[in-house]
Amino acid sequence: MAVSKLNDEDRATALNHLPKWTYDSDSGGIRRTLKFEDFAQAFGFMTRIAILAEKADHHPEWFNVYNRVEIHLTTHDAGGLSQRDVEMANAIDAMTA
Amino acid sequence: MAVSKLNDEDRATALNHLPKWTYDSDSGGIRRTLKFEDFAQAFGFMTRIAILAEKADHHPEWFNVYNRVEIHLTTHDAGGLSQRDVEMANAIDAMTA
C-alpha cells in the first residue's frame, strides 16, 4: 500500500500530539533530540529503535555523539511526513517515557 | 594519560595510511562514509563499532540513514585529531576490509 503525505490539517493534529517533536519545514520531517546518561545508554536506545524500525520497514535518519541522539523522521516515498512517521515517533516516545 | 593532538607531520603520515578517510580542516577530524547492503547490515556494523568504542572509551560522531553510515572521528579533549582517532579508524577499516 502506498504511503501518502499527511495534509496540513492532519499534520497539525499529529504534531499537537507529539509535543517533543519539531516539524522541519525544509525537510518535511520531524526531529527530536534525546539525551542519555552515557554512550551505552544512548546506543542501547538506538538498538531498540533499530529493531523496531526494521520490523516496520521504516528507518530513521539519525545522528549520535556520545550520550546524544538526534532523530529525523520523514517518508521519502511520500515526500514528507506520513502516518508511518507519526507511528514511529509515538513508539519512540513510549520507549523513553 | 592526556591525549594530545597530532602535529602536522604526524597527521600527514597517519592520513597517508588511511586513504579511505578524509581530513576535515574545519573540525580537525577525519570522516569516512560507508555503504552497506541494507539497514540491518549498516546497524550491525554500527553495533560492532559501538562495542569497540565503549571499550576504548573513545566514541564516534556518526550519522546513519538506511544503508549509509557517516563517521566522524575527532578528539575533543585534544582539540583535533589524536592517535586515538587513528587507532579507531584503523579498527573500522579492518572491520570492513
N, CA and C atoms of all chains as a GROMACS GRO file, in nm:
protein
  582
    1MET      N    1   0.085  -0.120   0.000
    1MET     CA    2   0.000   0.000   0.000
    1MET      C    3   0.088   0.125   0.000
    2ALA      N    4   0.060   0.215  -0.088
    2ALA     CA    5   0.138   0.339  -0.095
    2ALA      C    6   0.112   0.422   0.031
    3VAL      N    7   0.216   0.488   0.076
    3VAL     CA    8   0.203   0.573   0.193
    3VAL      C    9   0.194   0.716   0.145
    4SER      N   10   0.095   0.789   0.192
    4SER     CA   11   0.084   0.926   0.142
    4SER      C   12   0.120   1.027   0.250
    5LYS      N   13   0.161   1.140   0.204
    5LYS     CA   14   0.198   1.252   0.291
    5LYS      C   15   0.072   1.302   0.361
    6LEU      N   16   0.085   1.336   0.488
    6LEU     CA   17  -0.030   1.393   0.560
    6LEU      C   18  -0.062   1.531   0.504
    7ASN      N   19  -0.188   1.563   0.496
    7ASN     CA   20  -0.222   1.700   0.456
    7ASN      C   21  -0.200   1.795   0.575
    8ASP      N   22  -0.209   1.923   0.549
    8ASP     CA   23  -0.172   2.022   0.651
    8ASP      C   24  -0.252   2.005   0.780
    9GLU      N   25  -0.379   1.976   0.765
    9GLU     CA   26  -0.465   1.963   0.882
    9GLU      C   27  -0.427   1.839   0.964
   10ASP      N   28  -0.409   1.727   0.895
   10ASP     CA   29  -0.373   1.604   0.966
   10ASP      C   30  -0.234   1.616   1.030
   11ARG      N   31  -0.146   1.687   0.960
   11ARG     CA   32  -0.012   1.705   1.016
   11ARG      C   33  -0.020   1.789   1.144
   12ALA      N   34  -0.100   1.895   1.140
   12ALA     CA   35  -0.114   1.981   1.259
   12ALA      C   36  -0.172   1.903   1.376
   13THR      N   37  -0.269   1.820   1.348
   13THR     CA   38  -0.329   1.737   1.453
   13THR      C   39  -0.226   1.640   1.510
   14ALA      N   40  -0.151   1.578   1.421
   14ALA     CA   41  -0.048   1.482   1.466
   14ALA      C   42   0.056   1.552   1.552
   15LEU      N   43   0.100   1.670   1.509
   15LEU     CA   44   0.205   1.742   1.583
   15LEU      C   45   0.156   1.787   1.721
   16ASN      N   46   0.028   1.816   1.731
   16ASN     CA   47  -0.030   1.851   1.861
   16ASN      C   48  -0.013   1.739   1.962
   17HIS      N   49  -0.011   1.616   1.911
   17HIS     CA   50   0.003   1.500   1.998
   17HIS      C   51   0.149   1.457   2.015
   18LEU      N   52   0.239   1.531   1.950
   18LEU     CA   53   0.382   1.498   1.959
   18LEU      C   54   0.462   1.621   2.003
   19PRO      N   55   0.436   1.668   2.127
   19PRO     CA   56   0.498   1.794   2.171
   19PRO      C   57   0.651   1.789   2.179
   20LYS      N   58   0.707   1.669   2.183
   20LYS     CA   59   0.853   1.658   2.193
   20LYS      C   60   0.922   1.664   2.056
   21TRP      N   61   0.841   1.668   1.952
   21TRP     CA   62   0.896   1.669   1.816
   21TRP      C   63   0.877   1.805   1.752
   22THR      N   64   0.973   1.841   1.668
   22THR     CA   65   0.968   1.969   1.598
   22THR      C   66   0.953   1.944   1.450
   23TYR      N   67   0.860   2.012   1.389
   23TYR     CA   68   0.842   1.998   1.245
   23TYR      C   69   0.950   2.079   1.173
   24ASP      N   70   1.011   2.017   1.074
   24ASP     CA   71   1.116   2.083   0.996
   24ASP      C   72   1.058   2.108   0.857
   25SER      N   73   1.022   2.233   0.831
   25SER     CA   74   0.952   2.262   0.704
   25SER      C   75   1.045   2.244   0.584
   26ASP      N   76   1.176   2.253   0.606
   26ASP     CA   77   1.270   2.230   0.495
   26ASP      C   78   1.266   2.085   0.448
   27SER      N   79   1.270   1.994   0.544
   27SER     CA   80   1.276   1.852   0.508
   27SER      C   81   1.137   1.791   0.497
   28GLY      N   82   1.038   1.858   0.557
   28GLY     CA   83   0.905   1.799   0.563
   28GLY      C   84   0.896   1.687   0.667
   29GLY      N   85   0.998   1.677   0.752
   29GLY     CA   86   1.000   1.572   0.854
   29GLY      C   87   0.992   1.630   0.994
   30ILE      N   88   1.005   1.545   1.093
   30ILE     CA   89   1.004   1.588   1.233
   30ILE      C   90   1.133   1.544   1.301
   31ARG      N   91   1.173   1.624   1.398
   31ARG     CA   92   1.300   1.599   1.468
   31ARG      C   93   1.281   1.595   1.619
   32ARG      N   94   1.359   1.507   1.682
   32ARG     CA   95   1.366   1.507   1.828
   32ARG      C   96   1.508   1.474   1.871
   33THR      N   97   1.558   1.545   1.971
   33THR     CA   98   1.690   1.516   2.027
   33THR      C   99   1.671   1.458   2.166
   34LEU      N  100   1.740   1.347   2.192
   34LEU     CA  101   1.731   1.284   2.323
   34LEU      C  102   1.869   1.278   2.386
   35LYS      N  103   1.872   1.295   2.518
   35LYS     CA  104   1.998   1.284   2.592
   35LYS      C  105   1.989   1.170   2.692
   36PHE      N  106   2.095   1.095   2.702
   36PHE     CA  107   2.100   0.981   2.793
   36PHE      C  108   2.216   1.001   2.892
   37GLU      N  109   2.228   0.905   2.982
   37GLU     CA  110   2.331   0.915   3.084
   37GLU      C  111   2.471   0.905   3.023
   38ASP      N  112   2.484   0.816   2.926
   38ASP     CA  113   2.616   0.794   2.866
   38ASP      C  114   2.598   0.727   2.729
   39PHE      N  115   2.709   0.693   2.668
   39PHE     CA  116   2.704   0.633   2.534
   39PHE      C  117   2.632   0.498   2.534
   40ALA      N  118   2.660   0.416   2.634
   40ALA     CA  119   2.599   0.282   2.638
   40ALA      C  120   2.447   0.292   2.644
   41GLN      N  121   2.396   0.388   2.722
   41GLN     CA  122   2.252   0.410   2.730
   41GLN      C  123   2.197   0.459   2.596
   42ALA      N  124   2.268   0.552   2.536
   42ALA     CA  125   2.223   0.608   2.408
   42ALA      C  126   2.221   0.500   2.300
   43PHE      N  127   2.326   0.422   2.294
   43PHE     CA  128   2.332   0.321   2.189
   43PHE      C  129   2.234   0.206   2.217
   44GLY      N  130   2.212   0.177   2.343
   44GLY     CA  131   2.111   0.078   2.378
   44GLY      C  132   1.974   0.121   2.329
   45PHE      N  133   1.943   0.245   2.348
   45PHE     CA  134   1.818   0.302   2.297
   45PHE      C  135   1.813   0.290   2.144
   46MET      N  136   1.922   0.326   2.078
   46MET     CA  137   1.926   0.318   1.931
   46MET      C  138   1.902   0.174   1.883
   47THR      N  139   1.953   0.079   1.957
   47THR     CA  140   1.936  -0.061   1.919
   47THR      C  141   1.790  -0.102   1.926
   48ARG      N  142   1.722  -0.054   2.028
   48ARG     CA  143   1.578  -0.085   2.040
   48ARG      C  144   1.502  -0.022   1.923
   49ILE      N  145   1.536   0.100   1.891
   49ILE     CA  146   1.471   0.169   1.777
   49ILE      C  147   1.504   0.097   1.646
   50ALA      N  148   1.627   0.052   1.634
   50ALA     CA  149   1.669  -0.014   1.509
   50ALA      C  150   1.586  -0.140   1.483
   51ILE      N  151   1.562  -0.215   1.588
   51ILE     CA  152   1.483  -0.338   1.574
   51ILE      C  153   1.339  -0.304   1.535
   52LEU      N  154   1.286  -0.203   1.602
   52LEU     CA  155   1.151  -0.154   1.572
   52LEU      C  156   1.142  -0.106   1.427
   53ALA      N  157   1.242  -0.030   1.386
   53ALA     CA  158   1.244   0.028   1.251
   53ALA      C  159   1.252  -0.081   1.145
   54GLU      N  160   1.332  -0.182   1.174
   54GLU     CA  161   1.347  -0.291   1.078
   54GLU      C  162   1.216  -0.368   1.066
   55LYS      N  163   1.149  -0.389   1.177
   55LYS     CA  164   1.020  -0.459   1.174
   55LYS      C  165   0.916  -0.379   1.096
   56ALA      N  166   0.920  -0.247   1.115
   56ALA     CA  167   0.822  -0.160   1.048
   56ALA      C  168   0.865  -0.128   0.905
   57ASP      N  169   0.986  -0.169   0.869
   57ASP     CA  170   1.045  -0.131   0.740
   57ASP      C  171   1.035   0.021   0.719
   58HIS      N  172   1.064   0.093   0.826
   58HIS     CA  173   1.062   0.239   0.819
   58HIS      C  174   1.176   0.288   0.908
   59HIS      N  175   1.278   0.348   0.846
   59HIS     CA  176   1.404   0.373   0.916
   59HIS      C  177   1.427   0.521   0.942
   60PRO      N  178   1.482   0.550   1.057
   60PRO     CA  179   1.509   0.691   1.090
   60PRO      C  180   1.637   0.740   1.020
   61GLU      N  181   1.650   0.870   1.011
   61GLU     CA  182   1.780   0.932   0.984
   61GLU      C  183   1.825   0.979   1.120
   62TRP      N  184   1.943   0.943   1.161
   62TRP     CA  185   1.981   0.981   1.297
   62TRP      C  186   2.130   1.002   1.312
   63PHE      N  187   2.158   1.085   1.413
   63PHE     CA  188   2.296   1.124   1.443
   63PHE      C  189   2.319   1.095   1.590
   64ASN      N  190   2.436   1.046   1.622
   64ASN     CA  191   2.471   1.020   1.762
   64ASN      C  192   2.609   1.073   1.792
   65VAL      N  193   2.622   1.140   1.902
   65VAL     CA  194   2.753   1.169   1.958
   65VAL      C  195   2.742   1.150   2.109
   66TYR      N  196   2.824   1.060   2.159
   66TYR     CA  197   2.827   1.019   2.300
   66TYR      C  198   2.685   0.991   2.354
   67ASN      N  199   2.632   1.077   2.441
   67ASN     CA  200   2.502   1.046   2.503
   67ASN      C  201   2.384   1.111   2.432
   68ARG      N  202   2.410   1.173   2.316
   68ARG     CA  203   2.304   1.248   2.246
   68ARG      C  204   2.263   1.174   2.118
   69VAL      N  205   2.133   1.166   2.096
   69VAL     CA  206   2.079   1.105   1.974
   69VAL      C  207   1.982   1.204   1.911
   70GLU      N  208   2.009   1.241   1.787
   70GLU     CA  209   1.919   1.330   1.713
   70GLU      C  210   1.848   1.247   1.607
   71ILE      N  211   1.716   1.247   1.612
   71ILE     CA  212   1.638   1.165   1.520
   71ILE      C  213   1.558   1.253   1.425
   72HIS      N  214   1.558   1.214   1.299
   72HIS     CA  215   1.479   1.283   1.198
   72HIS      C  216   1.393   1.180   1.128
   73LEU      N  217   1.264   1.202   1.131
   73LEU     CA  218   1.171   1.109   1.066
   73LEU      C  219   1.102   1.176   0.949
   74THR      N  220   1.106   1.111   0.836
   74THR     CA  221   1.034   1.159   0.719
   74THR      C  222   1.010   1.037   0.630
   75THR      N  223   0.919   1.051   0.536
   75THR     CA  224   0.889   0.940   0.446
   75THR      C  225   0.925   0.982   0.304
   76HIS      N  226   1.040   0.936   0.257
   76HIS     CA  227   1.090   0.980   0.127
   76HIS      C  228   0.990   0.949   0.015
   77ASP      N  229   0.931   0.830   0.022
   77ASP     CA  230   0.838   0.789  -0.084
   77ASP      C  231   0.716   0.881  -0.091
   78ALA      N  232   0.684   0.942   0.022
   78ALA     CA  233   0.565   1.028   0.026
   78ALA      C  234   0.603   1.175   0.011
   79GLY      N  235   0.732   1.205   0.018
   79GLY     CA  236   0.777   1.344   0.005
   79GLY      C  237   0.748   1.428   0.127
   80GLY      N  238   0.742   1.365   0.242
   80GLY     CA  239   0.718   1.442   0.364
   80GLY      C  240   0.668   1.352   0.476
   81LEU      N  241   0.600   1.414   0.570
   81LEU     CA  242   0.555   1.342   0.689
   81LEU      C  243   0.434   1.254   0.658
   82SER      N  244   0.443   1.128   0.696
   82SER     CA  245   0.331   1.035   0.675
   82SER      C  246   0.290   0.974   0.809
   83GLN      N  247   0.184   0.896   0.804
   83GLN     CA  248   0.136   0.828   0.924
   83GLN      C  249   0.244   0.735   0.981
   84ARG      N  250   0.330   0.683   0.895
   84ARG     CA  251   0.435   0.592   0.942
   84ARG      C  252   0.534   0.666   1.033
   85ASP      N  253   0.561   0.791   1.001
   85ASP     CA  254   0.649   0.872   1.087
   85ASP      C  255   0.583   0.898   1.222
   86VAL      N  256   0.454   0.928   1.216
   86VAL     CA  257   0.380   0.956   1.340
   86VAL      C  258   0.382   0.832   1.429
   87GLU      N  259   0.362   0.716   1.369
   87GLU     CA  260   0.364   0.591   1.447
   87GLU      C  261   0.502   0.565   1.507
   88MET      N  262   0.604   0.590   1.427
   88MET     CA  263   0.741   0.570   1.478
   88MET      C  264   0.770   0.669   1.591
   89ALA      N  265   0.730   0.794   1.575
   89ALA     CA  266   0.751   0.895   1.681
   89ALA      C  267   0.680   0.854   1.809
   90ASN      N  268   0.557   0.805   1.796
   90ASN     CA  269   0.484   0.760   1.914
   90ASN      C  270   0.554   0.644   1.983
   91ALA      N  271   0.607   0.553   1.903
   91ALA     CA  272   0.678   0.437   1.959
   91ALA      C  273   0.804   0.482   2.032
   92ILE      N  274   0.874   0.578   1.974
   92ILE     CA  275   0.996   0.631   2.036
   92ILE      C  276   0.961   0.701   2.168
   93ASP      N  277   0.855   0.781   2.165
   93ASP     CA  278   0.811   0.850   2.288
   93ASP      C  279   0.774   0.750   2.397
   94ALA      N  280   0.705   0.645   2.356
   94ALA     CA  281   0.661   0.544   2.455
   94ALA      C  282   0.783   0.475   2.516
   95MET      N  283   0.885   0.454   2.435
   95MET     CA  284   1.006   0.385   2.479
   95MET      C  285   1.087   0.468   2.578
   96THR      N  286   1.072   0.600   2.571
   96THR     CA  287   1.153   0.688   2.655
   96THR      C  288   1.068   0.755   2.763
   97ALA      N  289   0.946   0.710   2.777
   97ALA     CA  290   0.854   0.775   2.873
   97ALA      C  291   0.898   0.745   3.016
   98MET      N  292   4.625   0.929   3.119
   98MET     CA  293   4.723   1.000   3.036
   98MET      C  294   4.650   1.094   2.940
   99ALA      N  295   4.694   1.216   2.935
   99ALA     CA  296   4.631   1.312   2.843
   99ALA      C  297   4.660   1.271   2.699
  100VAL      N  298   4.564   1.293   2.615
  100VAL     CA  299   4.580   1.262   2.474
  100VAL      C  300   4.609   1.391   2.402
  101SER      N  301   4.714   1.393   2.322
  101SER     CA  302   4.745   1.519   2.255
  101SER      C  303   4.715   1.511   2.105
  102LYS      N  304   4.690   1.626   2.050
  102LYS     CA  305   4.662   1.640   1.908
  102LYS      C  306   4.789   1.607   1.830
  103LEU      N  307   4.774   1.537   1.720
  103LEU     CA  308   4.890   1.508   1.636
  103LEU      C  309   4.942   1.638   1.574
  104ASN      N  310   5.072   1.650   1.563
  104ASN     CA  311   5.124   1.767   1.492
  104ASN      C  312   5.107   1.745   1.340
  105ASP      N  313   5.132   1.849   1.263
  105ASP     CA  314   5.103   1.843   1.119
  105ASP      C  315   5.174   1.727   1.049
  106GLU      N  316   5.296   1.703   1.088
  106GLU     CA  317   5.373   1.598   1.023
  106GLU      C  318   5.316   1.459   1.056
  107ASP      N  319   5.290   1.438   1.184
  107ASP     CA  320   5.235   1.308   1.226
  107ASP      C  321   5.096   1.286   1.166
  108ARG      N  322   5.020   1.394   1.156
  108ARG     CA  323   4.887   1.382   1.098
  108ARG      C  324   4.898   1.343   0.951
  109ALA      N  325   4.989   1.407   0.879
  109ALA     CA  326   5.008   1.375   0.736
  109ALA      C  327   5.049   1.229   0.718
  110THR      N  328   5.138   1.184   0.803
  110THR     CA  329   5.181   1.043   0.796
  110THR      C  330   5.063   0.950   0.824
  111ALA      N  331   4.986   0.982   0.927
  111ALA     CA  332   4.870   0.898   0.962
  111ALA      C  333   4.770   0.894   0.847
  112LEU      N  334   4.744   1.009   0.786
  112LEU     CA  335   4.645   1.016   0.677
  112LEU      C  336   4.692   0.938   0.554
  113ASN      N  337   4.821   0.935   0.533
  113ASN     CA  338   4.876   0.855   0.421
  113ASN      C  339   4.839   0.708   0.435
  114HIS      N  340   4.826   0.665   0.561
  114HIS     CA  341   4.793   0.525   0.586
  114HIS      C  342   4.642   0.503   0.599
  115LEU      N  343   4.566   0.609   0.583
  115LEU     CA  344   4.419   0.599   0.594
  115LEU      C  345   4.354   0.657   0.468
  116PRO      N  346   4.376   0.595   0.352
  116PRO     CA  347   4.328   0.653   0.227
  116PRO      C  348   4.176   0.662   0.216
  117LYS      N  349   4.105   0.586   0.300
  117LYS     CA  350   3.958   0.590   0.293
  117LYS      C  351   3.899   0.703   0.377
  118TRP      N  352   3.985   0.773   0.448
  118TRP     CA  353   3.938   0.879   0.536
  118TRP      C  354   3.977   1.015   0.480
  119THR      N  355   3.890   1.113   0.505
  119THR     CA  356   3.914   1.249   0.458
  119THR      C  357   3.934   1.340   0.577
  120TYR      N  358   4.038   1.418   0.572
  120TYR     CA  359   4.062   1.513   0.680
  120TYR      C  360   3.969   1.633   0.664
  121ASP      N  361   3.905   1.670   0.773
  121ASP     CA  362   3.814   1.786   0.772
  121ASP      C  363   3.884   1.898   0.850
  122SER      N  364   3.935   1.997   0.777
  122SER     CA  365   4.015   2.100   0.844
  122SER      C  366   3.928   2.188   0.935
  123ASP      N  367   3.797   2.194   0.907
  123ASP     CA  368   3.708   2.273   0.993
  123ASP      C  369   3.696   2.210   1.132
  124SER      N  370   3.676   2.080   1.134
  124SER     CA  371   3.655   2.012   1.263
  124SER      C  372   3.786   1.963   1.323
  125GLY      N  373   3.889   1.950   1.238
  125GLY     CA  374   4.012   1.889   1.285
  125GLY      C  375   4.002   1.738   1.296
  126GLY      N  376   3.895   1.681   1.243
  126GLY     CA  377   3.876   1.536   1.250
  126GLY      C  378   3.884   1.471   1.113
  127ILE      N  379   3.854   1.343   1.110
  127ILE     CA  380   3.853   1.269   0.983
  127ILE      C  381   3.716   1.205   0.962
  128ARG      N  382   3.680   1.191   0.835
  128ARG     CA  383   3.548   1.138   0.801
  128ARG      C  384   3.558   1.022   0.703
  129ARG      N  385   3.467   0.928   0.721
  129ARG     CA  386   3.453   0.822   0.622
  129ARG      C  387   3.304   0.786   0.610
  130THR      N  388   3.258   0.765   0.488
  130THR     CA  389   3.121   0.720   0.464
  130THR      C  390   3.125   0.577   0.415
  131LEU      N  391   3.042   0.493   0.474
  131LEU     CA  392   3.035   0.352   0.434
  131LEU      C  393   2.894   0.319   0.387
  132LYS      N  394   2.888   0.233   0.286
  132LYS     CA  395   2.756   0.188   0.238
  132LYS      C  396   2.747   0.037   0.255
  133PHE      N  397   2.631  -0.008   0.298
  133PHE     CA  398   2.607  -0.150   0.319
  133PHE      C  399   2.490  -0.195   0.233
  134GLU      N  400   2.461  -0.324   0.243
  134GLU     CA  401   2.355  -0.380   0.161
  134GLU      C  402   2.218  -0.324   0.201
  135ASP      N  403   2.199  -0.311   0.331
  135ASP     CA  404   2.069  -0.265   0.382
  135ASP      C  405   2.087  -0.210   0.524
  136PHE      N  406   1.977  -0.175   0.585
  136PHE     CA  407   1.981  -0.118   0.719
  136PHE      C  408   2.036  -0.215   0.822
  137ALA      N  409   1.993  -0.341   0.814
  137ALA     CA  410   2.037  -0.439   0.914
  137ALA      C  411   2.189  -0.455   0.909
  138GLN      N  412   2.245  -0.456   0.789
  138GLN     CA  413   2.391  -0.466   0.775
  138GLN      C  414   2.458  -0.341   0.832
  139ALA      N  415   2.402  -0.226   0.800
  139ALA     CA  416   2.460  -0.099   0.846
  139ALA      C  417   2.456  -0.092   0.999
  140PHE      N  418   2.341  -0.127   1.056
  140PHE     CA  419   2.330  -0.116   1.201
  140PHE      C  420   2.411  -0.224   1.272
  141GLY      N  421   2.422  -0.340   1.211
  141GLY     CA  422   2.509  -0.444   1.265
  141GLY      C  423   2.653  -0.395   1.275
  142PHE      N  424   2.697  -0.330   1.170
  142PHE     CA  425   2.831  -0.271   1.170
  142PHE      C  426   2.843  -0.167   1.282
  143MET      N  427   2.742  -0.081   1.294
  143MET     CA  428   2.746   0.022   1.399
  143MET      C  429   2.755  -0.040   1.538
  144THR      N  430   2.688  -0.152   1.555
  144THR     CA  431   2.689  -0.219   1.686
  144THR      C  432   2.830  -0.269   1.719
  145ARG      N  433   2.898  -0.322   1.619
  145ARG     CA  434   3.036  -0.369   1.641
  145ARG      C  435   3.126  -0.250   1.677
  146ILE      N  436   3.107  -0.140   1.606
  146ILE     CA  437   3.186  -0.020   1.636
  146ILE      C  438   3.153   0.033   1.776
  147ALA      N  439   3.024   0.029   1.811
  147ALA     CA  440   2.982   0.081   1.942
  147ALA      C  441   3.051   0.007   2.055
  148ILE      N  442   3.060  -0.125   2.042
  148ILE     CA  443   3.124  -0.206   2.147
  148ILE      C  444   3.274  -0.172   2.155
  149LEU      N  445   3.334  -0.161   2.039
  149LEU     CA  446   3.475  -0.122   2.031
  149LEU      C  447   3.498   0.016   2.093
  150ALA      N  448   3.410   0.109   2.059
  150ALA     CA  449   3.422   0.247   2.107
  150ALA      C  450   3.408   0.254   2.258
  151GLU      N  451   3.315   0.174   2.310
  151GLU     CA  452   3.291   0.174   2.454
  151GLU      C  453   3.413   0.117   2.527
  152LYS      N  454   3.470   0.011   2.471
  152LYS     CA  455   3.591  -0.048   2.530
  152LYS      C  456   3.707   0.050   2.530
  153ALA      N  457   3.719   0.124   2.419
  153ALA     CA  458   3.830   0.219   2.405
  153ALA      C  459   3.800   0.351   2.476
  154ASP      N  460   3.677   0.366   2.525
  154ASP     CA  461   3.629   0.494   2.580
  154ASP      C  462   3.658   0.608   2.483
  155HIS      N  463   3.633   0.582   2.357
  155HIS     CA  464   3.653   0.683   2.253
  155HIS      C  465   3.541   0.664   2.150
  156HIS      N  466   3.451   0.764   2.145
  156HIS     CA  467   3.325   0.744   2.072
  156HIS      C  468   3.319   0.825   1.943
  157PRO      N  469   3.262   0.766   1.842
  157PRO     CA  470   3.250   0.839   1.714
  157PRO      C  471   3.134   0.938   1.718
  158GLU      N  472   3.138   1.033   1.627
  158GLU     CA  473   3.018   1.110   1.594
  158GLU      C  474   2.971   1.048   1.464
  159TRP      N  475   2.847   1.006   1.457
  159TRP     CA  476   2.806   0.937   1.335
  159TRP      C  477   2.661   0.959   1.301
  160PHE      N  478   2.637   0.943   1.172
  160PHE     CA  479   2.505   0.963   1.115
  160PHE      C  480   2.470   0.839   1.036
  161ASN      N  481   2.346   0.797   1.045
  161ASN     CA  482   2.301   0.681   0.967
  161ASN      C  483   2.168   0.711   0.900
  162VAL      N  484   2.158   0.676   0.775
  162VAL     CA  485   2.029   0.670   0.710
  162VAL      C  486   2.028   0.545   0.622
  163TYR      N  487   1.934   0.459   0.650
  163TYR     CA  488   1.919   0.329   0.584
  163TYR      C  489   2.053   0.253   0.578
  164ASN      N  490   2.111   0.240   0.460
  164ASN     CA  491   2.233   0.157   0.446
  164ASN      C  492   2.362   0.238   0.453
  165ARG      N  493   2.350   0.367   0.482
  165ARG     CA  494   2.468   0.455   0.481
  165ARG      C  495   2.507   0.496   0.624
  166VAL      N  496   2.636   0.491   0.652
  166VAL     CA  497   2.688   0.534   0.782
  166VAL      C  498   2.800   0.635   0.757
  167GLU      N  499   2.785   0.753   0.811
  167GLU     CA  500   2.889   0.856   0.800
  167GLU      C  501   2.955   0.870   0.936
  168ILE      N  502   3.085   0.850   0.940
  168ILE     CA  503   3.158   0.853   1.068
  168ILE      C  504   3.252   0.972   1.072
  169HIS      N  505   3.255   1.038   1.183
  169HIS     CA  506   3.347   1.150   1.206
  169HIS      C  507   3.423   1.122   1.334
  170LEU      N  508   3.554   1.120   1.323
  170LEU     CA  509   3.638   1.093   1.441
  170LEU      C  510   3.721   1.216   1.473
  171THR      N  511   3.715   1.256   1.597
  171THR     CA  512   3.799   1.365   1.644
  171THR      C  513   3.814   1.348   1.795
  172THR      N  514   3.909   1.414   1.853
  172THR     CA  515   3.930   1.404   1.997
  172THR      C  516   3.908   1.541   2.059
  173HIS      N  517   3.791   1.557   2.121
  173HIS     CA  518   3.755   1.690   2.173
  173HIS      C  519   3.856   1.738   2.277
  174ASP      N  520   3.900   1.646   2.363
  174ASP     CA  521   3.993   1.686   2.469
  174ASP      C  522   4.125   1.738   2.413
  175ALA      N  523   4.158   1.690   2.292
  175ALA     CA  524   4.285   1.730   2.232
  175ALA      C  525   4.266   1.844   2.132
  176GLY      N  526   4.142   1.877   2.101
  176GLY     CA  527   4.115   1.984   2.005
  176GLY      C  528   4.147   1.946   1.861
  177GLY      N  529   4.139   1.819   1.829
  177GLY     CA  530   4.165   1.776   1.691
  177GLY      C  531   4.199   1.629   1.684
  178LEU      N  532   4.269   1.591   1.579
  178LEU     CA  533   4.299   1.450   1.555
  178LEU      C  534   4.409   1.400   1.648
  179SER      N  535   4.382   1.288   1.714
  179SER     CA  536   4.483   1.228   1.802
  179SER      C  537   4.510   1.084   1.760
  180GLN      N  538   4.604   1.024   1.825
  180GLN     CA  539   4.637   0.884   1.797
  180GLN      C  540   4.517   0.793   1.822
  181ARG      N  541   4.430   0.832   1.914
  181ARG     CA  542   4.311   0.750   1.944
  181ARG      C  543   4.217   0.745   1.824
  182ASP      N  544   4.209   0.855   1.749
  182ASP     CA  545   4.125   0.855   1.628
  182ASP      C  546   4.187   0.766   1.521
  183VAL      N  547   4.318   0.774   1.510
  183VAL     CA  548   4.388   0.692   1.410
  183VAL      C  549   4.368   0.544   1.441
  184GLU      N  550   4.376   0.509   1.568
  184GLU     CA  551   4.355   0.368   1.608
  184GLU      C  552   4.212   0.324   1.579
  185MET      N  553   4.117   0.412   1.608
  185MET     CA  554   3.976   0.379   1.581
  185MET      C  555   3.952   0.365   1.431
  186ALA      N  556   4.009   0.455   1.352
  186ALA     CA  557   3.994   0.447   1.206
  186ALA      C  558   4.053   0.317   1.153
  187ASN      N  559   4.168   0.279   1.204
  187ASN     CA  560   4.230   0.153   1.162
  187ASN      C  561   4.142   0.034   1.197
  188ALA      N  562   4.083   0.038   1.315
  188ALA     CA  563   3.996  -0.072   1.359
  188ALA      C  564   3.872  -0.081   1.270
  189ILE      N  565   3.817   0.035   1.234
  189ILE     CA  566   3.699   0.039   1.147
  189ILE      C  567   3.736  -0.015   1.008
  190ASP      N  568   3.851   0.026   0.958
  190ASP     CA  569   3.895  -0.023   0.826
  190ASP      C  570   3.914  -0.175   0.829
  191ALA      N  571   3.974  -0.224   0.937
  191ALA     CA  572   3.998  -0.368   0.948
  191ALA      C  573   3.866  -0.445   0.951
  192MET      N  574   3.766  -0.386   1.014
  192MET     CA  575   3.636  -0.450   1.028
  192MET      C  576   3.562  -0.458   0.895
  193THR      N  577   3.592  -0.367   0.807
  193THR     CA  578   3.518  -0.360   0.680
  193THR      C  579   3.606  -0.404   0.563
  194ALA      N  580   3.720  -0.461   0.592
  194ALA     CA  581   3.813  -0.499   0.484
  194ALA      C  582   3.757  -0.619   0.406
   0.00000   0.00000   0.00000
